[in-house]
Amino acid sequence: MDIRRVILTRITLIYIALLVFSLVVVAKMVSVQKIKNDRWEEIQEKLSSNTVVIIPERGNICAEDGSLLATSVPGYFVRMDMKSEGVRRVYAKEADSLAYYLSKLFRNAPASEYKRRLNTAYKKGDRDFMLTPRRIDYTELRQLKKFPILKRGRFGGGMIIEEDNRRVNPLGMLALRTIGGLNKGAGGGVKGAVGYTGLEGSFEDYLAGKEGVGYRQNLSGRWMSRIEIEPEDGMDIITTLNVKMQDITETALLKQLLKSNADWGTAILMEVETGEIKAIANLGKGQGGYYEKDNYALGPRGSYEPGSTFKLVSLMAALEDGVVDTSDVIDTGNGQWYKSGRKISDTHGYGKISVKQVFEKSSNVGVAKIITAHYEKNPKQYVDRVYSFGINKPLNLDLKGEGEPYFKYPGDKDWWGTTLAGMSYGYESKMTPLQILNFYNAVANDGKMIKPRLVKEIRDNGSLVESFGTEVLNSRIASRSTIHKAQDMLKGVVLYGTGKDVKSDFVSFAGKTGTARVATSSQGYSAGMYLASFAGYFPADEPKYSMIVTFNNPRGGYYGASVAGPVFREIAEKVYAYEILTGDAEEEEKEEAEEKLVLADIKKGSTDNIKEVVDELDVDHVKYDADTEWANVEIKGEKIFLTDNEMPEGSVPNVKGMGATSAVYLLESVGLQVKIQGIGRVKQQSLTPGSKFRPGQTVFLTLG
């Protein structure tokens, strides 16, 4: 009994102890959640209100040589902590002066209005009063820092500076739709500006970087800012675009658009062996002229029935299946042929001609007769062969928003008795200009189909993060025999056929003209509306570049040879000449480099940036004479001098010799609008350095 009593006593004590412990835990939980709830809410509110999101610097988008296509120019907003002890000590004495200088700087309200706003914020104890009525540049920020009260800085004057970077395109309209833009608040309330279109949108995760976190802490009346998590700046995107070739392409396209008054035009220049897109121009009508309106080259709005450029696909299918040869004779009659109640016609009748001549003369009747004669009983064989070339699948490019290729298939509800014939010469299907070009590029590349690409590398502070190499989609789309015959037919178009007027005296090329009626969803084919194209490659025997030029709804002449052909020729000739010149120049530069001082090529610009470069390179014989923010670089003998490059306030800065980024930043910081043409350094500026100017006036810069 005694043992049993002892055991029960011990169990009871343990039970009571556990019960008491449980009650204490529950009481503590209630205390934390209920009794001290107000205290925790106060702590949460302080943490939330004083936490600062630190925005990283967005990465740059660059051409293949590093030229900036899109970059961020810093700007600022300034706020004021009216409860700061430093502000309270001097506010009564210096508020009038601060209002006067703010009114003088911004010129949007009299000093009395600024004083009223300051007094209202001061009485409320506003710790986050917005002082600047707009985004300001660095020069204006320097002036603000000298104003009454604010000159005491963050702690003595309550000055809170917020950086706000603005996205700019130093080369203006060049490839602007491909580069893309930002959209503030895109995606349903996303904070800040995010990439929305083009490369800006497709590579948002790389360009945006990662936000940092900091907080403001009040220590004995002094607000201190601390960074808890450093922001990670965005990475740089190095594209395949060549600035000079882009300029050549866009200039030639624009000239013909103005002449033809077309709704839009696109031109794509691609390197045959690598698939690198060297130039891509998309110009649509609007805003009083033509501008980079939409991505017609690869997007749904540029996806149309390809017309005669598709005849290459049809005849290669027939050649590959062995049902026809280029020497076979086809009777095209008088240029009109009725099939299944549909009239198929050409501009002229050619009588009996070879298959090669059918292609060269772009005979609709000839191609339709070839395809229907051999595939009418088994149309799936034809479509399957077309599919085997890989053109029925999207290319899955670097850019989002690619238009889906569309082809009818036997058995579909919209496959009619006339479909096979119409499909053979480029109707009843849809492709984007880039998808058509990629097929022609494969022919130029001896049958190897390469995936087009716009991005070469991703770099983080100069270090390689990711490299994008050549991707083969199909090692051989057809037999060597078919490819060689296709190449001969493409050459024949320019030498003897519909493209003979496009032939160049300077560079040989092979290609195909294309003219297609434009269909609308509600009215069928629109009277007088055509799609004019020219697709091909150059030089004809050793292809280096492939290209397609397309115009939608040109007025007046509408044939591919007369509208798109001249643009193809102009671009091909200028790119060919550019390569010859730059090839020679590279050799000369190598010879001269050994005789030049290593720093003779330093650009003038930011004094701090120049000093940083010079110090990093540890170069001797450098003399610093510049005490201002901007410096000239002068070479005298074997010495490099940095001299002042400051202009009186209200005068046009001298930006000759600067790079595009520094020149744009400096000119915009004083209130000028900037337009740029060319690449390299600033060779000319339209406004004379040192002259007076009006705020908002435009200065034109010529780079070279």
SEMARGU-769965 format. One line per field, with one value per residue (C-alpha): z, x, y; residue in three letters. Coordinates in Angstrom, 1 decimal. Layout:
N
Z <- Z/...
X <- X/...
Y <- Y/...
type <- ALA/...
//
This chain:
704
Z <- 0.0/0.9/-2.4/-4.3/-2.4/-3.2/-6.9/-7.0/-5.2/-7.6/-10.6/-9.2/-8.6/-12.2/-13.5/-11.5/-12.7/-16.3/-15.9/-14.4/-17.2/-19.8/-18.2/-18.1/-21.8/-22.8/-20.7/-22.3/-25.8/-24.9/-23.6/-26.7/-29.1/-27.2/-24.3/-26.0/-29.5/-29.7/-28.8/-31.6/-34.1/-33.2/-33.8/-37.1/-38.2/-37.4/-39.3/-42.3/-42.5/-42.0/-44.4/-47.6/-50.9/-52.7/-56.4/-58.4/-61.5/-64.6/-67.0/-70.4/-73.8/-76.2/-79.8/-80.7/-80.3/-77.0/-78.3/-76.0/-77.4/-74.1/-70.8/-67.7/-67.0/-63.3/-62.1/-58.6/-56.4/-53.1/-50.0/-46.7/-43.1/-41.4/-37.9/-38.1/-35.2/-37.6/-39.6/-36.4/-35.3/-38.4/-40.1/-38.8/-39.9/-43.3/-44.6/-46.6/-48.3/-49.2/-50.7/-52.8/-54.2/-54.9/-56.9/-58.8/-59.7/-60.8/-62.0/-61.6/-58.6/-56.8/-53.6/-51.5/-52.7/-51.9/-48.4/-47.9/-48.8/-46.6/-43.6/-44.1/-44.1/-41.2/-39.0/-39.8/-39.0/-42.4/-42.4/-46.2/-47.8/-51.6/-52.2/-56.0/-58.3/-60.9/-61.6/-61.5/-63.0/-61.3/-62.0/-60.4/-57.4/-56.9/-56.8/-54.3/-52.0/-51.7/-50.8/-47.2/-44.7/-47.3/-47.4/-44.0/-45.6/-44.6/-40.8/-40.3/-43.1/-43.4/-47.0/-48.4/-51.9/-54.0/-57.2/-60.1/-63.3/-66.7/-69.6/-72.7/-76.2/-77.2/-80.9/-81.2/-83.3/-84.5/-83.7/-81.1/-81.4/-81.1/-78.1/-76.5/-73.7/-70.1/-68.6/-65.2/-63.2/-65.8/-64.6/-62.2/-59.7/-60.1/-58.4/-60.6/-64.4/-65.8/-69.2/-71.3/-75.0/-77.1/-75.4/-72.4/-71.7/-72.7/-70.6/-67.7/-65.1/-66.2/-66.7/-63.6/-60.9/-57.4/-54.9/-51.8/-48.3/-45.9/-43.1/-41.5/-37.8/-35.4/-33.0/-30.5/-33.1/-35.9/-38.7/-39.9/-43.1/-43.0/-45.8/-44.6/-48.0/-50.8/-54.2/-57.1/-60.3/-63.5/-66.0/-69.5/-72.6/-75.6/-78.8/-82.3/-83.8/-85.8/-85.4/-88.9/-90.6/-88.7/-89.8/-93.4/-93.2/-91.6/-93.8/-97.0/-95.7/-94.7/-98.1/-100.0/-97.5/-98.1/-101.8/-101.9/-99.0/-97.7/-94.4/-93.0/-94.0/-92.4/-93.3/-91.6/-92.2/-90.9/-90.9/-92.8/-90.9/-87.3/-87.5/-85.9/-86.8/-87.7/-88.4/-88.0/-88.9/-88.4/-89.6/-89.5/-90.5/-87.8/-85.7/-88.8/-90.5/-90.0/-86.8/-85.1/-84.5/-84.2/-84.6/-88.1/-88.7/-86.3/-84.6/-85.5/-87.2/-89.8/-90.4/-93.9/-96.8/-98.2/-101.9/-104.5/-102.0/-101.0/-104.5/-103.5/-100.8/-103.2/-105.9/-103.4/-102.1/-105.6/-106.3/-103.1/-103.8/-107.2/-109.0/-111.2/-112.2/-113.1/-116.8/-117.1/-119.4/-118.2/-120.4/-118.8/-121.8/-122.0/-118.3/-117.2/-115.9/-114.3/-111.5/-109.5/-110.4/-109.5/-111.9/-111.6/-113.6/-114.3/-115.8/-118.9/-120.6/-121.2/-123.1/-122.7/-120.3/-118.0/-114.3/-113.6/-115.8/-114.1/-110.9/-112.5/-114.1/-111.0/-112.9/-110.7/-113.4/-113.7/-110.0/-109.5/-112.4/-111.1/-107.5/-108.5/-111.1/-108.6/-105.3/-106.1/-105.3/-102.1/-100.8/-97.4/-99.1/-100.3/-96.9/-95.0/-97.2/-96.5/-92.8/-93.1/-93.9/-90.3/-91.4/-89.7/-86.2/-84.4/-84.1/-80.4/-80.6/-77.9/-78.2/-77.0/-79.2/-82.3/-84.8/-85.2/-88.7/-90.2/-92.8/-93.7/-93.6/-95.7/-93.7/-92.0/-92.3/-94.3/-96.8/-100.1/-103.6/-104.5/-101.4/-102.8/-105.9/-103.9/-101.2/-103.9/-104.8/-101.3/-100.4/-97.7/-95.3/-93.1/-92.1/-90.6/-92.7/-90.3/-90.7/-94.5/-94.2/-92.0/-94.8/-97.4/-95.0/-94.8/-98.6/-98.5/-95.8/-97.9/-96.2/-92.6/-90.8/-88.0/-85.3/-85.6/-82.5/-81.3/-78.1/-77.9/-74.2/-70.8/-68.7/-65.1/-64.5/-67.5/-66.5/-68.8/-67.2/-70.2/-73.8/-76.6/-79.4/-82.8/-82.5/-85.4/-85.9/-88.8/-90.0/-93.6/-94.7/-98.1/-100.2/-101.6/-105.1/-104.2/-102.3/-105.3/-107.7/-105.4/-105.3/-109.1/-109.4/-107.0/-108.9/-112.1/-110.8/-110.5/-113.7/-116.0/-114.2/-112.2/-110.3/-113.2/-112.7/-109.1/-110.2/-108.7/-110.5/-107.2/-105.4/-106.7/-104.9/-105.3/-104.3/-105.1/-105.6/-103.9/-104.5/-102.6/-102.3/-98.8/-97.2/-94.4/-91.9/-92.9/-96.6/-98.2/-100.4/-100.4/-103.8/-104.6/-101.4/-101.8/-99.9/-101.8/-100.8/-101.8/-100.0/-100.7/-99.8/-100.9/-102.3/-104.4/-104.6/-101.1/-99.0/-95.9/-95.3/-96.0/-96.1/-96.5/-97.3/-97.0/-97.7/-96.8/-99.0/-101.1/-103.3/-107.0/-107.9/-105.8/-107.2/-105.1/-107.8/-108.0/-104.3/-102.1/-104.6/-104.7/-100.9/-100.9/-103.5/-101.6/-98.3/-99.9/-101.7/-98.7/-96.3/-98.7/-99.1/-95.3/-94.8/-97.4/-95.8/-92.2/-93.1/-94.6/-91.6/-89.1/-90.7/-90.7/-87.1/-86.1/-87.8/-86.3/-82.8/-82.1/-82.8/-80.7/-77.0/-75.3/-73.9/-77.1/-77.5/-74.2/-74.5/-72.8/-70.3/-66.6/-64.7/-62.1/-64.7/-66.7/-63.5/-62.5/-65.9/-65.9/-62.4/-63.0/-66.0/-64.0/-66.9/-66.5/-67.8/-66.8/-65.5/-63.8/-64.3/-64.1/-60.9/-62.4/-63.0/-66.8/-68.4/-71.8/-72.7/-74.4/-75.6/-75.8/-76.7/-74.5/-71.8/-71.2/-69.7/-68.2/-68.5/-67.4/-69.6/-67.8/-69.5/-67.8/-66.6/-69.4/-72.1/-74.4/-73.2/-75.5/-76.0/-79.1/-78.6/-75.9/-76.1/-76.7/-73.1/-71.5/-74.2/-73.7/-69.9/-69.9/-72.5/-70.9/-67.4/-68.5/-70.1/-73.8/-75.8/-77.8/-81.1/-82.3/-85.7/-86.3/-83.9/-82.1/-80.6/-81.1/-84.2/-84.6/-82.5/-84.0/-81.2/-80.8/-77.5/-75.2/-76.9/-75.1/-75.5/-74.6/-72.1/-74.1/-77.3/-79.4/-80.2/-83.0/-82.5/-85.3/-84.2/-86.2
X <- 0.0/2.8/4.5/1.2/0.6/4.1/3.6/0.3/1.6/4.5/2.2/-0.1/2.7/4.0/0.5/0.1/3.5/2.6/-0.8/0.8/3.4/0.7/-1.4/1.7/2.4/-1.3/-1.3/1.9/0.4/-2.6/-0.5/1.6/-1.4/-3.9/-2.5/0.6/-0.9/-0.9/2.8/3.6/1.5/3.4/6.7/5.4/4.3/7.6/9.5/7.2/7.3/11.0/12.0/13.4/13.5/16.8/16.2/19.1/20.5/19.0/21.4/22.3/21.3/24.3/25.1/27.7/30.5/29.3/27.6/24.7/21.2/19.4/20.8/19.6/20.4/20.2/17.7/16.5/13.6/14.3/12.2/12.5/12.1/10.3/10.7/14.4/16.1/18.4/15.4/13.6/16.6/16.8/13.4/12.1/15.2/15.8/12.4/11.8/15.2/14.5/11.2/12.8/15.5/13.0/10.8/13.8/15.0/11.8/9.9/6.5/5.2/6.0/8.0/4.9/3.3/6.5/6.5/2.9/3.6/6.7/4.7/1.9/4.4/6.3/3.2/2.1/5.6/5.8/8.8/8.5/7.6/8.2/10.3/10.9/7.9/9.5/12.4/15.7/19.1/22.5/23.3/20.0/20.7/24.0/22.2/19.7/22.4/23.5/20.1/19.3/18.5/19.3/23.0/23.3/22.7/20.8/21.0/21.3/18.9/16.5/17.4/16.4/17.6/15.9/17.5/15.2/16.8/15.3/15.7/17.1/18.0/21.3/20.9/17.4/15.0/17.5/16.0/13.8/10.9/13.3/15.1/11.6/10.4/9.4/5.9/5.4/3.0/2.8/1.4/-1.2/0.4/4.0/6.2/8.3/9.0/9.4/10.4/7.3/8.2/11.2/14.4/13.5/10.6/12.1/15.2/13.5/14.9/18.4/18.1/16.1/18.6/17.4/16.2/18.1/16.6/17.5/15.8/15.9/16.5/16.1/19.0/18.6/16.7/19.1/17.8/20.4/20.0/21.3/21.5/20.7/20.7/22.7/20.9/22.2/22.4/21.0/23.1/24.0/22.6/25.0/23.0/24.0/23.0/25.6/24.9/26.2/24.3/21.2/21.6/22.0/19.0/16.7/17.7/17.1/13.7/12.5/13.5/11.3/8.4/8.3/8.3/5.7/3.5/3.1/1.4/4.5/7.8/10.3/13.8/15.9/19.6/21.0/24.4/24.1/26.5/25.6/22.0/22.9/20.5/22.7/19.9/16.1/14.0/10.2/8.7/5.0/3.0/1.8/2.7/3.1/5.6/7.2/8.5/9.4/5.7/5.4/7.5/6.3/9.4/8.4/5.1/1.5/0.9/3.6/2.2/0.6/0.2/3.8/2.9/5.6/8.5/6.8/7.3/10.8/9.3/6.9/9.4/12.0/9.3/8.7/12.5/13.1/10.3/11.8/8.5/10.1/13.4/14.5/14.8/11.3/9.0/5.7/3.0/2.0/-0.3/-1.5/-1.1/-4.6/-5.7/-8.9/-8.7/-11.7/-13.6/-10.7/-8.9/-5.2/-3.4/-0.1/0.7/1.9/1.6/4.9/3.9/6.1/9.0/11.3/10.7/13.7/12.1/8.8/10.5/12.6/9.5/7.4/4.6/1.6/0.2/3.4/3.9/0.2/0.3/3.4/2.1/-1.5/-0.3/1.8/0.1/-3.6/-4.4/-2.2/-2.0/-0.7/2.5/3.0/2.2/4.2/7.2/6.7/6.5/9.8/11.6/10.7/8.8/5.5/7.0/7.7/11.4/11.2/13.4/15.0/12.0/8.5/5.4/6.4/3.6/2.6/3.1/-0.1/-0.6/-3.8/-3.7/-5.7/-8.8/-9.1/-12.6/-11.2/-9.3/-11.0/-10.5/-8.6/-6.4/-3.5/-3.1/-3.4/-1.0/1.6/2.3/1.9/-1.7/-3.9/-1.0/0.7/4.3/6.2/9.0/11.6/10.2/10.4/14.0/15.1/14.2/16.1/19.0/19.0/19.3/22.1/23.8/23.8/20.8/21.7/18.9/20.1/17.9/18.0/19.2/19.4/21.5/25.1/26.0/24.8/27.4/27.6/29.9/31.9/32.1/30.6/27.5/26.0/26.9/24.5/26.0/24.7/21.8/21.2/17.5/18.0/21.4/20.1/16.6/17.0/19.5/22.6/21.1/17.9/19.8/22.1/19.2/17.4/20.5/20.8/17.1/17.6/20.5/18.5/15.8/18.3/20.1/17.2/13.9/11.6/14.6/16.9/16.2/17.4/20.8/23.8/27.0/28.9/27.8/26.1/23.1/20.4/16.8/13.1/10.5/7.2/3.8/0.7/-2.8/-3.6/-6.6/-8.7/-10.7/-14.1/-13.9/-11.6/-8.9/-8.8/-8.8/-5.4/-3.7/-0.6/2.4/5.6/8.7/12.2/14.1/17.6/21.2/24.6/27.2/25.5/28.4/29.7/26.7/27.5/24.2/20.6/17.9/14.2/12.5/8.7/6.2/2.6/0.1/2.5/0.7/1.5/3.9/3.3/5.5/8.3/10.9/10.0/9.2/11.3/14.0/15.7/15.9/17.5/20.0/20.9/21.4/23.4/25.7/26.3/26.9/29.3/31.1/31.1/32.7/35.4/36.2/36.2/38.3/41.0/40.7/41.3/44.6/45.7/44.7/46.8/49.8/49.3/48.4/52.1/53.1/50.4/50.3/48.1/45.8/45.5/41.9/40.5/37.2/36.7/33.8/33.3/36.5/36.0/35.4/38.5/40.7/39.4/40.3/43.7/44.5/43.2/45.5/48.4/49.6/52.6/53.0/49.5/48.9/45.6/44.6/40.8/39.0/35.5/33.0/33.7/37.2/38.8/41.6/44.6/47.7/51.0/53.9/53.9/51.8/48.1/46.4/43.0/41.7/38.5/35.5/33.0/30.7/29.1/25.6/23.0/25.6/25.8/28.4/31.1/30.6/32.8/34.9/32.7/30.9/27.2/26.2/28.3/27.2/23.5/23.8/25.6/23.4/20.1/21.4/21.4/17.9/18.6/16.8/19.3/19.0/21.8/22.9/25.7/28.0/31.3/32.2/30.6/32.1/29.7/27.0/24.4/24.5/27.8/29.6/29.4/26.3/23.1/20.1/16.4/15.4/14.0/15.8/17.0/20.7/21.7/24.8/26.7/28.8/31.6
Y <- 0.0/2.4/1.9/2.4/5.6/6.9/6.1/7.8/10.9/11.2/10.9/13.5/15.9/15.4/15.9/19.2/20.4/19.8/21.4/24.5/24.7/24.4/27.1/29.4/28.8/29.5/32.6/33.8/33.2/35.1/37.9/38.1/37.9/40.0/42.0/43.2/43.3/47.1/47.1/44.6/46.5/49.7/47.9/46.6/50.0/51.5/48.8/49.2/53.0/53.2/50.3/51.5/49.5/50.2/50.0/48.4/50.0/48.4/46.6/48.0/46.6/46.8/46.2/43.5/46.0/47.3/50.4/51.3/50.7/51.2/52.5/54.3/58.0/58.9/61.5/62.4/63.4/65.3/65.0/66.8/65.5/68.4/66.9/66.7/68.5/70.3/71.6/72.8/74.8/76.9/76.7/80.0/81.9/80.3/79.1/82.3/82.0/78.3/79.2/81.9/79.7/76.8/79.2/80.5/77.0/75.4/78.5/76.8/78.8/82.1/82.1/82.8/79.5/77.6/79.2/78.1/74.5/74.4/75.9/73.3/70.4/71.9/72.2/68.6/67.4/65.7/63.4/62.7/66.1/66.1/69.1/68.8/69.2/67.0/64.7/66.6/66.0/65.9/69.6/70.7/68.4/70.1/73.4/72.2/71.0/74.6/76.0/77.3/74.5/71.8/72.8/71.1/67.8/64.7/65.1/68.9/69.9/66.9/66.4/62.9/62.1/59.4/58.3/57.7/56.3/57.1/54.7/56.3/55.0/56.8/55.8/57.1/55.1/52.4/49.0/50.6/48.1/45.2/46.8/47.3/49.5/49.7/49.9/51.4/49.3/46.5/43.2/44.5/46.7/45.7/48.3/50.5/50.2/46.7/45.5/45.2/44.7/43.5/42.6/44.7/42.4/39.1/39.6/41.4/38.9/39.6/43.4/44.3/43.1/42.5/45.1/45.8/46.6/49.4/51.3/54.7/54.8/57.8/58.0/60.9/63.0/62.2/59.9/57.4/55.3/51.7/49.2/45.7/43.9/45.4/45.7/43.6/45.7/44.3/42.4/43.7/42.1/42.0/41.6/40.4/43.8/45.7/49.4/50.4/47.6/48.6/52.2/51.1/48.8/51.3/54.2/52.2/50.9/54.3/55.9/53.3/53.6/57.4/56.7/53.9/55.2/51.6/50.9/49.3/47.7/45.4/44.3/41.6/41.0/37.7/36.0/32.8/30.6/31.7/32.8/36.1/38.9/41.9/44.3/44.3/47.3/47.6/50.8/51.5/54.6/56.9/60.0/62.0/59.7/56.3/54.9/51.6/50.8/47.1/44.0/43.1/40.9/38.2/39.1/38.2/41.6/40.7/37.2/37.0/34.7/34.7/34.6/33.8/33.5/30.2/28.8/27.8/25.6/23.9/23.2/21.9/19.5/18.2/18.0/16.2/13.7/13.1/13.8/16.6/18.0/21.5/20.6/19.2/21.2/22.6/24.1/27.4/28.2/31.8/32.5/31.4/28.0/26.9/24.3/23.1/26.2/28.5/30.8/30.7/33.4/35.2/38.6/36.9/33.5/31.8/28.7/25.7/26.4/24.4/24.0/26.3/28.9/28.5/29.6/32.3/33.9/33.2/31.4/30.7/28.4/26.5/25.8/25.0/22.5/20.8/20.3/19.3/16.9/14.9/15.4/15.8/12.2/12.3/15.9/14.7/13.7/17.3/18.8/16.3/17.1/20.8/20.0/18.1/21.3/22.5/25.6/24.6/25.2/28.5/29.4/30.1/33.2/35.4/37.7/36.9/37.2/35.3/34.7/31.1/29.7/28.3/25.6/23.8/20.0/17.5/16.6/19.9/21.4/24.3/22.1/22.6/21.3/24.5/24.5/22.4/24.7/27.9/26.7/25.8/29.4/31.0/31.2/29.5/29.6/32.2/32.9/35.8/37.4/35.9/32.4/32.8/34.2/31.3/28.9/30.9/31.0/27.3/27.0/29.5/27.4/24.3/22.9/23.5/25.3/27.6/29.1/32.9/34.8/38.3/37.9/36.8/37.2/38.2/40.0/41.1/44.0/42.8/39.2/36.6/35.0/33.2/32.8/31.9/29.9/28.7/26.3/23.9/23.2/20.8/19.6/19.1/20.1/18.4/16.4/18.1/17.7/19.5/22.3/22.9/23.0/25.5/27.7/27.7/28.6/31.5/32.8/32.5/34.8/37.6/36.9/36.1/36.3/38.6/40.0/40.9/44.6/44.3/42.9/44.7/45.7/45.4/42.3/39.1/37.8/35.2/35.6/35.4/38.1/37.8/39.6/38.4/39.8/40.9/39.2/40.8/38.7/40.1/41.0/38.4/39.8/43.6/45.3/46.9/45.7/43.6/42.3/42.9/41.0/40.0/37.2/36.0/36.1/37.5/37.0/34.4/31.9/32.2/33.5/35.4/37.2/36.4/39.0/39.6/42.9/43.2/46.0/45.9/47.7/49.9/52.5/52.7/49.9/46.8/44.0/42.6/43.4/47.0/47.8/45.4/44.6/48.0/48.0/44.6/45.7/49.0/47.2/44.4/46.8/49.0/46.1/44.6/47.9/48.4/45.0/45.7/49.1/47.9/44.9/47.2/49.6/46.8/46.0/49.6/50.0/47.1/48.6/52.0/50.7/49.9/53.5/55.2/56.0/53.4/56.1/58.2/56.8/58.0/59.8/63.1/63.0/62.6/63.6/60.9/58.2/59.2/59.3/55.9/54.3/55.9/54.9/51.3/51.0/52.5/54.6/56.9/60.5/61.6/65.1/66.1/69.7/69.2/70.2/70.2/67.4/67.2/67.1/67.3/64.8/66.4/64.6/66.6/64.6/61.5/63.1/63.1/66.1/66.4/69.9/71.6/71.3/73.5/76.0/79.1/78.4/78.7/77.9/74.9/72.4/71.2/67.5/66.9/63.9/62.3/59.0/59.0/58.2/61.0/63.5/62.7/62.9/66.2/67.9/66.7/67.7/71.4/71.2/70.3/67.7/65.4/63.6/61.3/60.0/57.6/55.7/56.3/59.7/63.0/64.6/67.5/69.2/71.5/74.1/76.0/75.2/78.2/79.7/80.5/78.2/77.9/75.2/72.2/73.2/70.3/69.7/67.3/65.2/63.5/60.5/59.0
type <- MET/ASP/ILE/ARG/ARG/VAL/ILE/LEU/THR/ARG/ILE/THR/LEU/ILE/TYR/ILE/ALA/LEU/LEU/VAL/PHE/SER/LEU/VAL/VAL/VAL/ALA/LYS/MET/VAL/SER/VAL/GLN/LYS/ILE/LYS/ASN/ASP/ARG/TRP/GLU/GLU/ILE/GLN/GLU/LYS/LEU/SER/SER/ASN/THR/VAL/VAL/ILE/ILE/PRO/GLU/ARG/GLY/ASN/ILE/CYS/ALA/GLU/ASP/GLY/SER/LEU/LEU/ALA/THR/SER/VAL/PRO/GLY/TYR/PHE/VAL/ARG/MET/ASP/MET/LYS/SER/GLU/GLY/VAL/ARG/ARG/VAL/TYR/ALA/LYS/GLU/ALA/ASP/SER/LEU/ALA/TYR/TYR/LEU/SER/LYS/LEU/PHE/ARG/ASN/ALA/PRO/ALA/SER/GLU/TYR/LYS/ARG/ARG/LEU/ASN/THR/ALA/TYR/LYS/LYS/GLY/ASP/ARG/ASP/PHE/MET/LEU/THR/PRO/ARG/ARG/ILE/ASP/TYR/THR/GLU/LEU/ARG/GLN/LEU/LYS/LYS/PHE/PRO/ILE/LEU/LYS/ARG/GLY/ARG/PHE/GLY/GLY/GLY/MET/ILE/ILE/GLU/GLU/ASP/ASN/ARG/ARG/VAL/ASN/PRO/LEU/GLY/MET/LEU/ALA/LEU/ARG/THR/ILE/GLY/GLY/LEU/ASN/LYS/GLY/ALA/GLY/GLY/GLY/VAL/LYS/GLY/ALA/VAL/GLY/TYR/THR/GLY/LEU/GLU/GLY/SER/PHE/GLU/ASP/TYR/LEU/ALA/GLY/LYS/GLU/GLY/VAL/GLY/TYR/ARG/GLN/ASN/LEU/SER/GLY/ARG/TRP/MET/SER/ARG/ILE/GLU/ILE/GLU/PRO/GLU/ASP/GLY/MET/ASP/ILE/ILE/THR/THR/LEU/ASN/VAL/LYS/MET/GLN/ASP/ILE/THR/GLU/THR/ALA/LEU/LEU/LYS/GLN/LEU/LEU/LYS/SER/ASN/ALA/ASP/TRP/GLY/THR/ALA/ILE/LEU/MET/GLU/VAL/GLU/THR/GLY/GLU/ILE/LYS/ALA/ILE/ALA/ASN/LEU/GLY/LYS/GLY/GLN/GLY/GLY/TYR/TYR/GLU/LYS/ASP/ASN/TYR/ALA/LEU/GLY/PRO/ARG/GLY/SER/TYR/GLU/PRO/GLY/SER/THR/PHE/LYS/LEU/VAL/SER/LEU/MET/ALA/ALA/LEU/GLU/ASP/GLY/VAL/VAL/ASP/THR/SER/ASP/VAL/ILE/ASP/THR/GLY/ASN/GLY/GLN/TRP/TYR/LYS/SER/GLY/ARG/LYS/ILE/SER/ASP/THR/HIS/GLY/TYR/GLY/LYS/ILE/SER/VAL/LYS/GLN/VAL/PHE/GLU/LYS/SER/SER/ASN/VAL/GLY/VAL/ALA/LYS/ILE/ILE/THR/ALA/HIS/TYR/GLU/LYS/ASN/PRO/LYS/GLN/TYR/VAL/ASP/ARG/VAL/TYR/SER/PHE/GLY/ILE/ASN/LYS/PRO/LEU/ASN/LEU/ASP/LEU/LYS/GLY/GLU/GLY/GLU/PRO/TYR/PHE/LYS/TYR/PRO/GLY/ASP/LYS/ASP/TRP/TRP/GLY/THR/THR/LEU/ALA/GLY/MET/SER/TYR/GLY/TYR/GLU/SER/LYS/MET/THR/PRO/LEU/GLN/ILE/LEU/ASN/PHE/TYR/ASN/ALA/VAL/ALA/ASN/ASP/GLY/LYS/MET/ILE/LYS/PRO/ARG/LEU/VAL/LYS/GLU/ILE/ARG/ASP/ASN/GLY/SER/LEU/VAL/GLU/SER/PHE/GLY/THR/GLU/VAL/LEU/ASN/SER/ARG/ILE/ALA/SER/ARG/SER/THR/ILE/HIS/LYS/ALA/GLN/ASP/MET/LEU/LYS/GLY/VAL/VAL/LEU/TYR/GLY/THR/GLY/LYS/ASP/VAL/LYS/SER/ASP/PHE/VAL/SER/PHE/ALA/GLY/LYS/THR/GLY/THR/ALA/ARG/VAL/ALA/THR/SER/SER/GLN/GLY/TYR/SER/ALA/GLY/MET/TYR/LEU/ALA/SER/PHE/ALA/GLY/TYR/PHE/PRO/ALA/ASP/GLU/PRO/LYS/TYR/SER/MET/ILE/VAL/THR/PHE/ASN/ASN/PRO/ARG/GLY/GLY/TYR/TYR/GLY/ALA/SER/VAL/ALA/GLY/PRO/VAL/PHE/ARG/GLU/ILE/ALA/GLU/LYS/VAL/TYR/ALA/TYR/GLU/ILE/LEU/THR/GLY/ASP/ALA/GLU/GLU/GLU/GLU/LYS/GLU/GLU/ALA/GLU/GLU/LYS/LEU/VAL/LEU/ALA/ASP/ILE/LYS/LYS/GLY/SER/THR/ASP/ASN/ILE/LYS/GLU/VAL/VAL/ASP/GLU/LEU/ASP/VAL/ASP/HIS/VAL/LYS/TYR/ASP/ALA/ASP/THR/GLU/TRP/ALA/ASN/VAL/GLU/ILE/LYS/GLY/GLU/LYS/ILE/PHE/LEU/THR/ASP/ASN/GLU/MET/PRO/GLU/GLY/SER/VAL/PRO/ASN/VAL/LYS/GLY/MET/GLY/ALA/THR/SER/ALA/VAL/TYR/LEU/LEU/GLU/SER/VAL/GLY/LEU/GLN/VAL/LYS/ILE/GLN/GLY/ILE/GLY/ARG/VAL/LYS/GLN/GLN/SER/LEU/THR/PRO/GLY/SER/LYS/PHE/ARG/PRO/GLY/GLN/THR/VAL/PHE/LEU/THR/LEU/GLY
//
